[in-house]
Amino acid sequence: MQSNTQMQLNDKLIHCICEEAAKKFNIINKYKIPIGVSNRHIHLTQETVEKLFGKGYKLHIKSMLKQPNQFACEEQVIVRGPKGEFPRVRVLGPTRSINQLEISITDSFKLGMKSIIRESGSIAGTPSFEVIGPKGSVTLPEGCIVALRHIHMPPDIAEEMRVKNGDMVDVKIFGERKAILGNVLIRVSPSFNLEMHLDVDEANAVCAKNGDFAVLQKLLL
Amino acid sequence: MQSNTQMQLNDKLIHCICEEAAKKFNIINKYKIPIGVSNRHIHLTQETVEKLFGKGYKLHIKSMLKQPNQFACEEQVIVRGPKGEFPRVRVLGPTRSINQLEISITDSFKLGMKSIIRESGSIAGTPSFEVIGPKGSVTLPEGCIVALRHIHMPPDIAEEMRVKNGDMVDVKIFGERKAILGNVLIRVSPSFNLEMHLDVDEANAVCAKNGDFAVLQKLLL
């Protein structure tokens, strides 16, 4: 038999432990993270743009993306691998300092190319491929990546979510194919809007569409 | 200030609560579940086989699958939707009482068909499509599903894992794209071998290949 005081203490203790557990296991749902689904696309240097579309060519904005100053271009190119090609791969602008093709693992089978999961910009040793435009073609020695799933985040939100640039987090997704995705990279910059990027394989695997929401899951997988 | 007895009681209480939490949150890793990746495929009735391949035609075994008596056939068919087609869709045998095409959500975009996630056999109201064989073609009024992710399990393993036919579980997958997939259907039958079936979208989203392992995650998502 326990005394009333003891039972009250135990109740308090249980409450404290539950609070701690809740902190550890709970979802941070204060900030819902909008999901953006990235279909296969390519970033080009101005030099490559001119090889494919002609000297002095400037890319044309088709629509603005959620990340500031980023846009889908009117321009599309043919991308060819050893086993197959995609005839209409969207160019994203503005031009960058490196050429980078972003595909899904499903796409890599069609192209007959190795799939290497990388952070954007980290293209050393990634597969070579051919790009064909209306005025010329170019074989790029490297630059084909499967984008590492990631969350763009401005610094104030990163601070509130208690994550920092380069962190890997787990993200919870709801619905018919609910899931927790691990190894999601946090990318923090004042030039970012809050948005999680998934490729088409990932989006379809969890039935996520543009504008759906995810939340950080503070639970180690 | 607490008495020694009280502190011991509290320690014991903390221990009990942690044990309970561990039971709830822990992974059942006693049984590793082999993953089988299902590419798009079709199950046919004998009647449809004869319409596509000729009267009295029998399917030919190409290779046995992990589930007893199930096999990939030498035969392939063209599957056509409103927007596109797949020229070589593998027929699985033996013939069944219903025709059923299983595709990924990625595939559904190429075919231009609605993607409806369903358990195998539950085809009422699913999209119509055309199947073309060497000797004829047939438009099936329904039967195109995106397979609900599921685990085949014999009754003895189901009992040990404390799950039953029809349960929905969460499954943990390890590696570069580690994840916990929710809404995974348990299917129990004496004629099943232990195996989790994922479609290509799901497999690529978590970097799972045939023969990789998953474990049940006893944590509600």
Boltz contact constraints between the chains, C-beta under 6 A:
constraints:
  - contact:
      token1: [A, 10]
      token2: [B, 13]
      max_distance: 6.0
  - contact:
      token1: [A, 13]
      token2: [B, 10]
      max_distance: 6.0
  - contact:
      token1: [A, 17]
      token2: [B, 17]
      max_distance: 6.0
  - contact:
      token1: [A, 105]
      token2: [B, 204]
      max_distance: 6.0
  - contact:
      token1: [A, 106]
      token2: [B, 106]
      max_distance: 6.0
  - contact:
      token1: [A, 106]
      token2: [B, 204]
      max_distance: 6.0
  - contact:
      token1: [A, 117]
      token2: [B, 176]
      max_distance: 6.0
  - contact:
      token1: [A, 176]
      token2: [B, 117]
      max_distance: 6.0
  - contact:
      token1: [A, 178]
      token2: [B, 182]
      max_distance: 6.0
  - contact:
      token1: [A, 178]
      token2: [B, 183]
      max_distance: 6.0
  - contact:
      token1: [A, 178]
      token2: [B, 221]
      max_distance: 6.0
  - contact:
      token1: [A, 179]
      token2: [B, 179]
      max_distance: 6.0
  - contact:
      token1: [A, 179]
      token2: [B, 181]
      max_distance: 6.0
  - contact:
      token1: [A, 179]
      token2: [B, 182]
      max_distance: 6.0
  - contact:
      token1: [A, 180]
      token2: [B, 180]
      max_distance: 6.0
  - contact:
      token1: [A, 181]
      token2: [B, 179]
      max_distance: 6.0
  - contact:
      token1: [A, 182]
      token2: [B, 178]
      max_distance: 6.0
  - contact:
      token1: [A, 182]
      token2: [B, 179]
      max_distance: 6.0
  - contact:
      token1: [A, 183]
      token2: [B, 178]
      max_distance: 6.0
  - contact:
      token1: [A, 201]
      token2: [B, 201]
      max_distance: 6.0
  - contact:
      token1: [A, 201]
      token2: [B, 204]
      max_distance: 6.0
  - contact:
      token1: [A, 201]
      token2: [B, 205]
      max_distance: 6.0
  - contact:
      token1: [A, 202]
      token2: [B, 205]
      max_distance: 6.0
  - contact:
      token1: [A, 204]
      token2: [B, 105]
      max_distance: 6.0
  - contact:
      token1: [A, 204]
      token2: [B, 106]
      max_distance: 6.0
  - contact:
      token1: [A, 204]
      token2: [B, 201]
      max_distance: 6.0
  - contact:
      token1: [A, 205]
      token2: [B, 201]
      max_distance: 6.0
  - contact:
      token1: [A, 205]
      token2: [B, 202]
      max_distance: 6.0
  - contact:
      token1: [A, 205]
      token2: [B, 205]
      max_distance: 6.0
  - contact:
      token1: [A, 221]
      token2: [B, 178]
      max_distance: 6.0
